[in-house]
Amino acid sequence: MVIPPGAVRAFGATTDGPAEFLAVLTPGIVRFEYFRQLGRIARGEADWGSMDELNDRFDVHFDGGPQWR
């Protein structure tokens, strides 16, 4: 899918099995540390609060609306 800049979007996995996610981000900017930190959180090596600075740096903003829960 193509997501235009500024569009609100969401994705998630079901709880009954693993999921794989491939993101192609253009224009290309170096986001490797963002996804590395998500991996650390998934492994229990960091907490979610560690993403605050990275969310700002990589222009990731979470919508707290109930439709996304």
mmCIF file as Biopython writes it, N, C-alpha, C and O atoms, coordinates in Angstrom:
data_model
#
loop_
_atom_site.group_PDB
_atom_site.id
_atom_site.type_symbol
_atom_site.label_atom_id
_atom_site.label_alt_id
_atom_site.label_comp_id
_atom_site.label_asym_id
_atom_site.label_entity_id
_atom_site.label_seq_id
_atom_site.pdbx_PDB_ins_code
_atom_site.Cartn_x
_atom_site.Cartn_y
_atom_site.Cartn_z
_atom_site.occupancy
_atom_site.B_iso_or_equiv
_atom_site.auth_seq_id
_atom_site.auth_asym_id
_atom_site.pdbx_PDB_model_num
ATOM 1   N N  . MET A ? 1  ? 0.835   -1.161  0.000  1.0 0.0 1  A 1 
ATOM 2   C CA . MET A ? 1  ? 0.000   0.000   0.000  1.0 0.0 1  A 1 
ATOM 3   C C  . MET A ? 1  ? 0.881   1.225   0.000  1.0 0.0 1  A 1 
ATOM 4   O O  . MET A ? 1  ? 2.017   1.176   0.472  1.0 0.0 1  A 1 
ATOM 5   N N  . VAL A ? 2  ? 0.384   2.296   -0.510 1.0 0.0 2  A 1 
ATOM 6   C CA . VAL A ? 2  ? 1.080   3.580   -0.508 1.0 0.0 2  A 1 
ATOM 7   C C  . VAL A ? 2  ? 0.342   4.485   0.469  1.0 0.0 2  A 1 
ATOM 8   O O  . VAL A ? 2  ? -0.869  4.684   0.365  1.0 0.0 2  A 1 
ATOM 9   N N  . ILE A ? 3  ? 1.093   5.027   1.415  1.0 0.0 3  A 1 
ATOM 10  C CA . ILE A ? 3  ? 0.496   5.895   2.437  1.0 0.0 3  A 1 
ATOM 11  C C  . ILE A ? 3  ? 1.009   7.307   2.208  1.0 0.0 3  A 1 
ATOM 12  O O  . ILE A ? 3  ? 2.214   7.544   2.295  1.0 0.0 3  A 1 
ATOM 13  N N  . PRO A ? 4  ? 0.123   8.242   1.918  1.0 0.0 4  A 1 
ATOM 14  C CA . PRO A ? 4  ? 0.577   9.613   1.684  1.0 0.0 4  A 1 
ATOM 15  C C  . PRO A ? 4  ? 1.083   10.256  2.974  1.0 0.0 4  A 1 
ATOM 16  O O  . PRO A ? 4  ? 0.666   9.876   4.068  1.0 0.0 4  A 1 
ATOM 17  N N  . PRO A ? 5  ? 1.983   11.232  2.841  1.0 0.0 5  A 1 
ATOM 18  C CA . PRO A ? 5  ? 2.488   11.932  4.032  1.0 0.0 5  A 1 
ATOM 19  C C  . PRO A ? 5  ? 1.344   12.505  4.862  1.0 0.0 5  A 1 
ATOM 20  O O  . PRO A ? 5  ? 0.388   13.058  4.319  1.0 0.0 5  A 1 
ATOM 21  N N  . GLY A ? 6  ? 1.452   12.367  6.182  1.0 0.0 6  A 1 
ATOM 22  C CA . GLY A ? 6  ? 0.467   12.919  7.096  1.0 0.0 6  A 1 
ATOM 23  C C  . GLY A ? 6  ? -0.755  12.055  7.317  1.0 0.0 6  A 1 
ATOM 24  O O  . GLY A ? 6  ? -1.622  12.412  8.114  1.0 0.0 6  A 1 
ATOM 25  N N  . ALA A ? 7  ? -0.849  10.914  6.625  1.0 0.0 7  A 1 
ATOM 26  C CA . ALA A ? 7  ? -2.010  10.036  6.780  1.0 0.0 7  A 1 
ATOM 27  C C  . ALA A ? 7  ? -1.906  9.244   8.079  1.0 0.0 7  A 1 
ATOM 28  O O  . ALA A ? 7  ? -0.833  8.749   8.423  1.0 0.0 7  A 1 
ATOM 29  N N  . VAL A ? 8  ? -3.005  9.126   8.789  1.0 0.0 8  A 1 
ATOM 30  C CA . VAL A ? 8  ? -3.050  8.307   9.997  1.0 0.0 8  A 1 
ATOM 31  C C  . VAL A ? 8  ? -3.232  6.863   9.559  1.0 0.0 8  A 1 
ATOM 32  O O  . VAL A ? 8  ? -4.095  6.562   8.734  1.0 0.0 8  A 1 
ATOM 33  N N  . ARG A ? 9  ? -2.422  5.975   10.108 1.0 0.0 9  A 1 
ATOM 34  C CA . ARG A ? 9  ? -2.524  4.559   9.745  1.0 0.0 9  A 1 
ATOM 35  C C  . ARG A ? 9  ? -2.125  3.710   10.936 1.0 0.0 9  A 1 
ATOM 36  O O  . ARG A ? 9  ? -1.529  4.196   11.897 1.0 0.0 9  A 1 
ATOM 37  N N  . ALA A ? 10 ? -2.467  2.424   10.853 1.0 0.0 10 A 1 
ATOM 38  C CA . ALA A ? 10 ? -2.144  1.489   11.928 1.0 0.0 10 A 1 
ATOM 39  C C  . ALA A ? 10 ? -1.988  0.104   11.339 1.0 0.0 10 A 1 
ATOM 40  O O  . ALA A ? 10 ? -2.501  -0.185  10.259 1.0 0.0 10 A 1 
ATOM 41  N N  . PHE A ? 11 ? -1.283  -0.743  12.047 1.0 0.0 11 A 1 
ATOM 42  C CA . PHE A ? 11 ? -1.162  -2.143  11.695 1.0 0.0 11 A 1 
ATOM 43  C C  . PHE A ? 11 ? -0.941  -2.920  12.975 1.0 0.0 11 A 1 
ATOM 44  O O  . PHE A ? 11 ? -0.546  -2.353  13.994 1.0 0.0 11 A 1 
ATOM 45  N N  . GLY A ? 12 ? -1.192  -4.194  12.926 1.0 0.0 12 A 1 
ATOM 46  C CA . GLY A ? 12 ? -0.988  -5.029  14.103 1.0 0.0 12 A 1 
ATOM 47  C C  . GLY A ? 12 ? -1.069  -6.487  13.746 1.0 0.0 12 A 1 
ATOM 48  O O  . GLY A ? 12 ? -1.528  -6.846  12.662 1.0 0.0 12 A 1 
ATOM 49  N N  . ALA A ? 13 ? -0.633  -7.313  14.638 1.0 0.0 13 A 1 
ATOM 50  C CA . ALA A ? 13 ? -0.669  -8.764  14.463 1.0 0.0 13 A 1 
ATOM 51  C C  . ALA A ? 13 ? -1.742  -9.352  15.360 1.0 0.0 13 A 1 
ATOM 52  O O  . ALA A ? 13 ? -2.069  -8.796  16.409 1.0 0.0 13 A 1 
ATOM 53  N N  . THR A ? 14 ? -2.281  -10.475 14.938 1.0 0.0 14 A 1 
ATOM 54  C CA . THR A ? 14 ? -3.209  -11.191 15.808 1.0 0.0 14 A 1 
ATOM 55  C C  . THR A ? 14 ? -2.413  -11.840 16.930 1.0 0.0 14 A 1 
ATOM 56  O O  . THR A ? 14 ? -1.195  -11.982 16.829 1.0 0.0 14 A 1 
ATOM 57  N N  . THR A ? 15 ? -3.086  -12.227 17.980 1.0 0.0 15 A 1 
ATOM 58  C CA . THR A ? 15 ? -2.389  -12.819 19.123 1.0 0.0 15 A 1 
ATOM 59  C C  . THR A ? 15 ? -2.144  -14.315 18.964 1.0 0.0 15 A 1 
ATOM 60  O O  . THR A ? 15 ? -1.478  -14.915 19.807 1.0 0.0 15 A 1 
ATOM 61  N N  . ASP A ? 16 ? -2.664  -14.930 17.907 1.0 0.0 16 A 1 
ATOM 62  C CA . ASP A ? 16 ? -2.552  -16.385 17.784 1.0 0.0 16 A 1 
ATOM 63  C C  . ASP A ? 16 ? -1.375  -16.844 16.936 1.0 0.0 16 A 1 
ATOM 64  O O  . ASP A ? 16 ? -1.299  -18.025 16.597 1.0 0.0 16 A 1 
ATOM 65  N N  . GLY A ? 17 ? -0.464  -15.963 16.587 1.0 0.0 17 A 1 
ATOM 66  C CA . GLY A ? 17 ? 0.686   -16.399 15.813 1.0 0.0 17 A 1 
ATOM 67  C C  . GLY A ? 17 ? 1.643   -15.263 15.527 1.0 0.0 17 A 1 
ATOM 68  O O  . GLY A ? 17 ? 1.349   -14.102 15.813 1.0 0.0 17 A 1 
ATOM 69  N N  . PRO A ? 18 ? 2.786   -15.600 14.964 1.0 0.0 18 A 1 
ATOM 70  C CA . PRO A ? 18 ? 3.785   -14.576 14.662 1.0 0.0 18 A 1 
ATOM 71  C C  . PRO A ? 18 ? 3.365   -13.742 13.445 1.0 0.0 18 A 1 
ATOM 72  O O  . PRO A ? 18 ? 2.447   -14.099 12.706 1.0 0.0 18 A 1 
ATOM 73  N N  . ALA A ? 19 ? 4.056   -12.646 13.270 1.0 0.0 19 A 1 
ATOM 74  C CA . ALA A ? 19 ? 3.797   -11.782 12.121 1.0 0.0 19 A 1 
ATOM 75  C C  . ALA A ? 19 ? 5.132   -11.303 11.565 1.0 0.0 19 A 1 
ATOM 76  O O  . ALA A ? 19 ? 6.123   -11.209 12.289 1.0 0.0 19 A 1 
ATOM 77  N N  . GLU A ? 20 ? 5.142   -11.009 10.298 1.0 0.0 20 A 1 
ATOM 78  C CA . GLU A ? 20 ? 6.297   -10.395 9.658  1.0 0.0 20 A 1 
ATOM 79  C C  . GLU A ? 20 ? 5.846   -9.075  9.065  1.0 0.0 20 A 1 
ATOM 80  O O  . GLU A ? 20 ? 4.707   -8.942  8.619  1.0 0.0 20 A 1 
ATOM 81  N N  . PHE A ? 21 ? 6.740   -8.102  9.060  1.0 0.0 21 A 1 
ATOM 82  C CA . PHE A ? 21 ? 6.407   -6.769  8.581  1.0 0.0 21 A 1 
ATOM 83  C C  . PHE A ? 21 ? 7.558   -6.263  7.732  1.0 0.0 21 A 1 
ATOM 84  O O  . PHE A ? 21 ? 8.705   -6.263  8.178  1.0 0.0 21 A 1 
ATOM 85  N N  . LEU A ? 22 ? 7.268   -5.837  6.529  1.0 0.0 22 A 1 
ATOM 86  C CA . LEU A ? 22 ? 8.267   -5.244  5.652  1.0 0.0 22 A 1 
ATOM 87  C C  . LEU A ? 22 ? 7.818   -3.825  5.348  1.0 0.0 22 A 1 
ATOM 88  O O  . LEU A ? 22 ? 6.718   -3.609  4.838  1.0 0.0 22 A 1 
ATOM 89  N N  . ALA A ? 23 ? 8.658   -2.874  5.656  1.0 0.0 23 A 1 
ATOM 90  C CA . ALA A ? 23 ? 8.344   -1.469  5.375  1.0 0.0 23 A 1 
ATOM 91  C C  . ALA A ? 23 ? 9.361   -0.936  4.378  1.0 0.0 23 A 1 
ATOM 92  O O  . ALA A ? 23 ? 10.566  -1.129  4.539  1.0 0.0 23 A 1 
ATOM 93  N N  . VAL A ? 24 ? 8.871   -0.276  3.369  1.0 0.0 24 A 1 
ATOM 94  C CA . VAL A ? 24 ? 9.726   0.430   2.426  1.0 0.0 24 A 1 
ATOM 95  C C  . VAL A ? 24 ? 9.398   1.907   2.599  1.0 0.0 24 A 1 
ATOM 96  O O  . VAL A ? 24 ? 8.288   2.347   2.300  1.0 0.0 24 A 1 
ATOM 97  N N  . LEU A ? 25 ? 10.365  2.656   3.080  1.0 0.0 25 A 1 
ATOM 98  C CA . LEU A ? 25 ? 10.141  4.052   3.420  1.0 0.0 25 A 1 
ATOM 99  C C  . LEU A ? 25 ? 10.839  4.946   2.404  1.0 0.0 25 A 1 
ATOM 100 O O  . LEU A ? 25 ? 12.046  4.835   2.189  1.0 0.0 25 A 1 
ATOM 101 N N  . THR A ? 26 ? 10.073  5.826   1.788  1.0 0.0 26 A 1 
ATOM 102 C CA . THR A ? 26 ? 10.660  6.761   0.842  1.0 0.0 26 A 1 
ATOM 103 C C  . THR A ? 26 ? 10.141  8.160   1.145  1.0 0.0 26 A 1 
ATOM 104 O O  . THR A ? 26 ? 8.982   8.266   1.546  1.0 0.0 26 A 1 
ATOM 105 N N  . PRO A ? 27 ? 10.868  9.197   0.993  1.0 0.0 27 A 1 
ATOM 106 C CA . PRO A ? 27 ? 12.265  9.118   0.556  1.0 0.0 27 A 1 
ATOM 107 C C  . PRO A ? 27 ? 13.104  8.436   1.624  1.0 0.0 27 A 1 
ATOM 108 O O  . PRO A ? 27 ? 12.798  8.499   2.815  1.0 0.0 27 A 1 
ATOM 109 N N  . GLY A ? 28 ? 14.146  7.796   1.183  1.0 0.0 28 A 1 
ATOM 110 C CA . GLY A ? 28 ? 14.981  7.022   2.097  1.0 0.0 28 A 1 
ATOM 111 C C  . GLY A ? 28 ? 15.693  7.893   3.110  1.0 0.0 28 A 1 
ATOM 112 O O  . GLY A ? 28 ? 16.467  8.776   2.743  1.0 0.0 28 A 1 
ATOM 113 N N  . ILE A ? 29 ? 15.437  7.652   4.363  1.0 0.0 29 A 1 
ATOM 114 C CA . ILE A ? 29 ? 16.225  8.248   5.442  1.0 0.0 29 A 1 
ATOM 115 C C  . ILE A ? 29 ? 16.649  7.108   6.350  1.0 0.0 29 A 1 
ATOM 116 O O  . ILE A ? 29 ? 15.978  6.078   6.419  1.0 0.0 29 A 1 
ATOM 117 N N  . VAL A ? 30 ? 17.726  7.287   7.024  1.0 0.0 30 A 1 
ATOM 118 C CA . VAL A ? 30 ? 18.267  6.230   7.874  1.0 0.0 30 A 1 
ATOM 119 C C  . VAL A ? 30 ? 17.392  6.092   9.116  1.0 0.0 30 A 1 
ATOM 120 O O  . VAL A ? 30 ? 17.397  6.962   9.986  1.0 0.0 30 A 1 
ATOM 121 N N  . ARG A ? 31 ? 16.642  4.994   9.193  1.0 0.0 31 A 1 
ATOM 122 C CA . ARG A ? 31 ? 15.759  4.727   10.336 1.0 0.0 31 A 1 
ATOM 123 C C  . ARG A ? 31 ? 16.166  3.454   11.081 1.0 0.0 31 A 1 
ATOM 124 O O  . ARG A ? 31 ? 15.399  2.945   11.899 1.0 0.0 31 A 1 
ATOM 125 N N  . PHE A ? 32 ? 17.343  2.948   10.810 1.0 0.0 32 A 1 
ATOM 126 C CA . PHE A ? 32 ? 17.733  1.666   11.381 1.0 0.0 32 A 1 
ATOM 127 C C  . PHE A ? 32 ? 17.633  1.665   12.901 1.0 0.0 32 A 1 
ATOM 128 O O  . PHE A ? 32 ? 17.162  0.689   13.485 1.0 0.0 32 A 1 
ATOM 129 N N  . GLU A ? 33 ? 18.064  2.734   13.547 1.0 0.0 33 A 1 
ATOM 130 C CA . GLU A ? 33 ? 18.045  2.756   15.011 1.0 0.0 33 A 1 
ATOM 131 C C  . GLU A ? 33 ? 16.633  2.687   15.560 1.0 0.0 33 A 1 
ATOM 132 O O  . GLU A ? 33 ? 16.413  2.119   16.630 1.0 0.0 33 A 1 
ATOM 133 N N  . TYR A ? 34 ? 15.680  3.251   14.850 1.0 0.0 34 A 1 
ATOM 134 C CA . TYR A ? 34 ? 14.281  3.190   15.286 1.0 0.0 34 A 1 
ATOM 135 C C  . TYR A ? 34 ? 13.832  1.733   15.397 1.0 0.0 34 A 1 
ATOM 136 O O  . TYR A ? 34 ? 13.276  1.322   16.415 1.0 0.0 34 A 1 
ATOM 137 N N  . PHE A ? 35 ? 14.078  0.960   14.343 1.0 0.0 35 A 1 
ATOM 138 C CA . PHE A ? 35 ? 13.641  -0.438  14.336 1.0 0.0 35 A 1 
ATOM 139 C C  . PHE A ? 35 ? 14.503  -1.310  15.247 1.0 0.0 35 A 1 
ATOM 140 O O  . PHE A ? 35 ? 14.003  -2.285  15.809 1.0 0.0 35 A 1 
ATOM 141 N N  . ARG A ? 36 ? 15.771  -0.984  15.403 1.0 0.0 36 A 1 
ATOM 142 C CA . ARG A ? 36 ? 16.605  -1.715  16.371 1.0 0.0 36 A 1 
ATOM 143 C C  . ARG A ? 36 ? 16.048  -1.545  17.786 1.0 0.0 36 A 1 
ATOM 144 O O  . ARG A ? 36 ? 16.001  -2.500  18.562 1.0 0.0 36 A 1 
ATOM 145 N N  . GLN A ? 37 ? 15.626  -0.320  18.113 1.0 0.0 37 A 1 
ATOM 146 C CA . GLN A ? 37 ? 15.085  -0.076  19.452 1.0 0.0 37 A 1 
ATOM 147 C C  . GLN A ? 37 ? 13.772  -0.826  19.654 1.0 0.0 37 A 1 
ATOM 148 O O  . GLN A ? 37 ? 13.518  -1.332  20.748 1.0 0.0 37 A 1 
ATOM 149 N N  . LEU A ? 38 ? 12.933  -0.907  18.622 1.0 0.0 38 A 1 
ATOM 150 C CA . LEU A ? 38 ? 11.716  -1.717  18.741 1.0 0.0 38 A 1 
ATOM 151 C C  . LEU A ? 38 ? 12.059  -3.165  19.059 1.0 0.0 38 A 1 
ATOM 152 O O  . LEU A ? 38 ? 11.374  -3.803  19.859 1.0 0.0 38 A 1 
ATOM 153 N N  . GLY A ? 39 ? 13.103  -3.684  18.445 1.0 0.0 39 A 1 
ATOM 154 C CA . GLY A ? 39 ? 13.556  -5.038  18.751 1.0 0.0 39 A 1 
ATOM 155 C C  . GLY A ? 39 ? 14.003  -5.177  20.192 1.0 0.0 39 A 1 
ATOM 156 O O  . GLY A ? 39 ? 13.693  -6.176  20.841 1.0 0.0 39 A 1 
ATOM 157 N N  . ARG A ? 40 ? 14.726  -4.191  20.703 1.0 0.0 40 A 1 
ATOM 158 C CA . ARG A ? 40 ? 15.156  -4.226  22.112 1.0 0.0 40 A 1 
ATOM 159 C C  . ARG A ? 40 ? 13.957  -4.245  23.051 1.0 0.0 40 A 1 
ATOM 160 O O  . ARG A ? 40 ? 13.954  -4.946  24.062 1.0 0.0 40 A 1 
ATOM 161 N N  . ILE A ? 41 ? 12.945  -3.468  22.703 1.0 0.0 41 A 1 
ATOM 162 C CA . ILE A ? 41 ? 11.730  -3.450  23.522 1.0 0.0 41 A 1 
ATOM 163 C C  . ILE A ? 41 ? 11.053  -4.817  23.477 1.0 0.0 41 A 1 
ATOM 164 O O  . ILE A ? 41 ? 10.636  -5.334  24.513 1.0 0.0 41 A 1 
ATOM 165 N N  . ALA A ? 42 ? 10.942  -5.401  22.302 1.0 0.0 42 A 1 
ATOM 166 C CA . ALA A ? 42 ? 10.300  -6.714  22.158 1.0 0.0 42 A 1 
ATOM 167 C C  . ALA A ? 42 ? 11.034  -7.791  22.950 1.0 0.0 42 A 1 
ATOM 168 O O  . ALA A ? 42 ? 10.413  -8.725  23.458 1.0 0.0 42 A 1 
ATOM 169 N N  . ARG A ? 43 ? 12.357  -7.661  23.055 1.0 0.0 43 A 1 
ATOM 170 C CA . ARG A ? 43 ? 13.147  -8.650  23.807 1.0 0.0 43 A 1 
ATOM 171 C C  . ARG A ? 43 ? 13.219  -8.332  25.297 1.0 0.0 43 A 1 
ATOM 172 O O  . ARG A ? 43 ? 13.835  -9.084  26.052 1.0 0.0 43 A 1 
ATOM 173 N N  . GLY A ? 44 ? 12.601  -7.231  25.739 1.0 0.0 44 A 1 
ATOM 174 C CA . GLY A ? 44 ? 12.623  -6.862  27.144 1.0 0.0 44 A 1 
ATOM 175 C C  . GLY A ? 44 ? 13.894  -6.154  27.578 1.0 0.0 44 A 1 
ATOM 176 O O  . GLY A ? 44 ? 14.150  -6.031  28.776 1.0 0.0 44 A 1 
ATOM 177 N N  . GLU A ? 45 ? 14.697  -5.686  26.629 1.0 0.0 45 A 1 
ATOM 178 C CA . GLU A ? 45 ? 15.956  -5.024  26.931 1.0 0.0 45 A 1 
ATOM 179 C C  . GLU A ? 45 ? 15.788  -3.515  27.130 1.0 0.0 45 A 1 
ATOM 180 O O  . GLU A ? 45 ? 16.717  -2.843  27.578 1.0 0.0 45 A 1 
ATOM 181 N N  . ALA A ? 46 ? 14.617  -2.982  26.802 1.0 0.0 46 A 1 
ATOM 182 C CA . ALA A ? 46 ? 14.338  -1.545  26.951 1.0 0.0 46 A 1 
ATOM 183 C C  . ALA A ? 46 ? 12.847  -1.388  27.178 1.0 0.0 46 A 1 
ATOM 184 O O  . ALA A ? 46 ? 12.065  -2.290  26.879 1.0 0.0 46 A 1 
ATOM 185 N N  . ASP A ? 47 ? 12.455  -0.229  27.711 1.0 0.0 47 A 1 
ATOM 186 C CA . ASP A ? 47 ? 11.020  0.000   27.903 1.0 0.0 47 A 1 
ATOM 187 C C  . ASP A ? 47 ? 10.499  0.949   26.828 1.0 0.0 47 A 1 
ATOM 188 O O  . ASP A ? 47 ? 11.271  1.589   26.114 1.0 0.0 47 A 1 
ATOM 189 N N  . TRP A ? 48 ? 9.179   1.026   26.731 1.0 0.0 48 A 1 
ATOM 190 C CA . TRP A ? 48 ? 8.549   1.808   25.667 1.0 0.0 48 A 1 
ATOM 191 C C  . TRP A ? 48 ? 8.914   3.293   25.751 1.0 0.0 48 A 1 
ATOM 192 O O  . TRP A ? 48 ? 8.974   3.970   24.724 1.0 0.0 48 A 1 
ATOM 193 N N  . GLY A ? 49 ? 9.155   3.801   26.947 1.0 0.0 49 A 1 
ATOM 194 C CA . GLY A ? 49 ? 9.527   5.201   27.100 1.0 0.0 49 A 1 
ATOM 195 C C  . GLY A ? 49 ? 10.821  5.559   26.380 1.0 0.0 49 A 1 
ATOM 196 O O  . GLY A ? 49 ? 11.070  6.731   26.095 1.0 0.0 49 A 1 
ATOM 197 N N  . SER A ? 50 ? 11.630  4.573   26.090 1.0 0.0 50 A 1 
ATOM 198 C CA . SER A ? 50 ? 12.889  4.830   25.379 1.0 0.0 50 A 1 
ATOM 199 C C  . SER A ? 50 ? 12.651  5.262   23.938 1.0 0.0 50 A 1 
ATOM 200 O O  . SER A ? 50 ? 13.584  5.705   23.267 1.0 0.0 50 A 1 
ATOM 201 N N  . MET A ? 51 ? 11.419  5.141   23.451 1.0 0.0 51 A 1 
ATOM 202 C CA . MET A ? 51 ? 11.107  5.523   22.074 1.0 0.0 51 A 1 
ATOM 203 C C  . MET A ? 51 ? 10.796  7.010   21.924 1.0 0.0 51 A 1 
ATOM 204 O O  . MET A ? 51 ? 10.722  7.500   20.797 1.0 0.0 51 A 1 
ATOM 205 N N  . ASP A ? 52 ? 10.612  7.742   23.019 1.0 0.0 52 A 1 
ATOM 206 C CA . ASP A ? 52 ? 10.175  9.139   22.930 1.0 0.0 52 A 1 
ATOM 207 C C  . ASP A ? 52 ? 11.071  9.975   22.015 1.0 0.0 52 A 1 
ATOM 208 O O  . ASP A ? 52 ? 10.577  10.644  21.108 1.0 0.0 52 A 1 
ATOM 209 N N  . GLU A ? 53 ? 12.361  9.938   22.245 1.0 0.0 53 A 1 
ATOM 210 C CA . GLU A ? 53 ? 13.285  10.732  21.439 1.0 0.0 53 A 1 
ATOM 211 C C  . GLU A ? 53 ? 13.307  10.251  19.999 1.0 0.0 53 A 1 
ATOM 212 O O  . GLU A ? 53 ? 13.376  11.061  19.075 1.0 0.0 53 A 1 
ATOM 213 N N  . LEU A ? 54 ? 13.248  8.938   19.800 1.0 0.0 54 A 1 
ATOM 214 C CA . LEU A ? 54 ? 13.272  8.396   18.441 1.0 0.0 54 A 1 
ATOM 215 C C  . LEU A ? 54 ? 11.997  8.739   17.681 1.0 0.0 54 A 1 
ATOM 216 O O  . LEU A ? 54 ? 12.046  9.018   16.483 1.0 0.0 54 A 1 
ATOM 217 N N  . ASN A ? 55 ? 10.856  8.720   18.365 1.0 0.0 55 A 1 
ATOM 218 C CA . ASN A ? 55 ? 9.610   9.111   17.703 1.0 0.0 55 A 1 
ATOM 219 C C  . ASN A ? 55 ? 9.709   10.537  17.183 1.0 0.0 55 A 1 
ATOM 220 O O  . ASN A ? 55 ? 9.281   10.816  16.063 1.0 0.0 55 A 1 
ATOM 221 N N  . ASP A ? 56 ? 10.259  11.432  17.969 1.0 0.0 56 A 1 
ATOM 222 C CA . ASP A ? 56 ? 10.422  12.816  17.533 1.0 0.0 56 A 1 
ATOM 223 C C  . ASP A ? 56 ? 11.415  12.912  16.376 1.0 0.0 56 A 1 
ATOM 224 O O  . ASP A ? 56 ? 11.169  13.614  15.396 1.0 0.0 56 A 1 
ATOM 225 N N  . ARG A ? 57 ? 12.536  12.202  16.497 1.0 0.0 57 A 1 
ATOM 226 C CA . ARG A ? 57 ? 13.580  12.285  15.464 1.0 0.0 57 A 1 
ATOM 227 C C  . ARG A ? 57 ? 13.081  11.766  14.115 1.0 0.0 57 A 1 
ATOM 228 O O  . ARG A ? 57 ? 13.425  12.316  13.069 1.0 0.0 57 A 1 
ATOM 229 N N  . PHE A ? 58 ? 12.267  10.703  14.141 1.0 0.0 58 A 1 
ATOM 230 C CA . PHE A ? 58 ? 11.840  10.070  12.897 1.0 0.0 58 A 1 
ATOM 231 C C  . PHE A ? 58 ? 10.398  10.395  12.518 1.0 0.0 58 A 1 
ATOM 232 O O  . PHE A ? 58 ? 9.807   9.725   11.671 1.0 0.0 58 A 1 
ATOM 233 N N  . ASP A ? 59 ? 9.841   11.420  13.145 1.0 0.0 59 A 1 
ATOM 234 C CA . ASP A ? 59 ? 8.512   11.924  12.783 1.0 0.0 59 A 1 
ATOM 235 C C  . ASP A ? 59 ? 7.443   10.834  12.871 1.0 0.0 59 A 1 
ATOM 236 O O  . ASP A ? 59 ? 6.622   10.674  11.967 1.0 0.0 59 A 1 
ATOM 237 N N  . VAL A ? 60 ? 7.472   10.091  13.974 1.0 0.0 60 A 1 
ATOM 238 C CA . VAL A ? 60 ? 6.461   9.061   14.247 1.0 0.0 60 A 1 
ATOM 239 C C  . VAL A ? 60 ? 5.576   9.596   15.362 1.0 0.0 60 A 1 
ATOM 240 O O  . VAL A ? 60 ? 6.062   9.952   16.435 1.0 0.0 60 A 1 
ATOM 241 N N  . HIS A ? 61 ? 4.282   9.651   15.104 1.0 0.0 61 A 1 
ATOM 242 C CA . HIS A ? 61 ? 3.350   10.211  16.076 1.0 0.0 61 A 1 
ATOM 243 C C  . HIS A ? 61 ? 2.196   9.245   16.272 1.0 0.0 61 A 1 
ATOM 244 O O  . HIS A ? 61 ? 1.615   8.760   15.301 1.0 0.0 61 A 1 
ATOM 245 N N  . PHE A ? 62 ? 1.866   8.967   17.505 1.0 0.0 62 A 1 
ATOM 246 C CA . PHE A ? 62 ? 0.810   8.011   17.816 1.0 0.0 62 A 1 
ATOM 247 C C  . PHE A ? 62 ? -0.495  8.740   18.071 1.0 0.0 62 A 1 
ATOM 248 O O  . PHE A ? 62 ? -0.537  9.754   18.769 1.0 0.0 62 A 1 
ATOM 249 N N  . ASP A ? 63 ? -1.557  8.206   17.493 1.0 0.0 63 A 1 
ATOM 250 C CA . ASP A ? 63 ? -2.894  8.745   17.651 1.0 0.0 63 A 1 
ATOM 251 C C  . ASP A ? 63 ? -3.549  7.963   18.791 1.0 0.0 63 A 1 
ATOM 252 O O  . ASP A ? 63 ? -3.671  6.741   18.708 1.0 0.0 63 A 1 
ATOM 253 N N  . GLY A ? 64 ? -3.962  8.638   19.833 1.0 0.0 64 A 1 
ATOM 254 C CA . GLY A ? 64 ? -4.521  7.965   20.994 1.0 0.0 64 A 1 
ATOM 255 C C  . GLY A ? 64 ? -6.006  7.675   20.891 1.0 0.0 64 A 1 
ATOM 256 O O  . GLY A ? 64 ? -6.627  7.297   21.884 1.0 0.0 64 A 1 
ATOM 257 N N  . GLY A ? 65 ? -6.587  7.843   19.715 1.0 0.0 65 A 1 
ATOM 258 C CA . GLY A ? 65 ? -8.028  7.620   19.556 1.0 0.0 65 A 1 
ATOM 259 C C  . GLY A ? 65 ? -8.431  6.186   19.823 1.0 0.0 65 A 1 
ATOM 260 O O  . GLY A ? 65 ? -7.653  5.266   19.568 1.0 0.0 65 A 1 
ATOM 261 N N  . PRO A ? 66 ? -9.646  5.978   20.337 1.0 0.0 66 A 1 
ATOM 262 C CA . PRO A ? 66 ? -10.099 4.620   20.680 1.0 0.0 66 A 1 
ATOM 263 C C  . PRO A ? 66 ? -10.192 3.684   19.474 1.0 0.0 66 A 1 
ATOM 264 O O  . PRO A ? 66 ? -10.121 2.467   19.644 1.0 0.0 66 A 1 
ATOM 265 N N  . GLN A ? 67 ? -10.347 4.214   18.278 1.0 0.0 67 A 1 
ATOM 266 C CA . GLN A ? 67 ? -10.438 3.348   17.119 1.0 0.0 67 A 1 
ATOM 267 C C  . GLN A ? 67 ? -9.123  2.630   16.822 1.0 0.0 67 A 1 
ATOM 268 O O  . GLN A ? 67 ? -9.108  1.682   16.036 1.0 0.0 67 A 1 
ATOM 269 N N  . TRP A ? 68 ? -8.016  3.063   17.436 1.0 0.0 68 A 1 
ATOM 270 C CA . TRP A ? 68 ? -6.717  2.439   17.200 1.0 0.0 68 A 1 
ATOM 271 C C  . TRP A ? 68 ? -6.351  1.429   18.294 1.0 0.0 68 A 1 
ATOM 272 O O  . TRP A ? 68 ? -5.275  0.833   18.241 1.0 0.0 68 A 1 
ATOM 273 N N  . ARG A ? 69 ? -7.213  1.232   19.263 1.0 0.0 69 A 1 
ATOM 274 C CA . ARG A ? 69 ? -6.893  0.311   20.361 1.0 0.0 69 A 1 
ATOM 275 C C  . ARG A ? 69 ? -7.428  -1.070  20.075 1.0 0.0 69 A 1 
ATOM 276 O O  . ARG A ? 69 ? -7.255  -1.980  20.887 1.0 0.0 69 A 1 
#
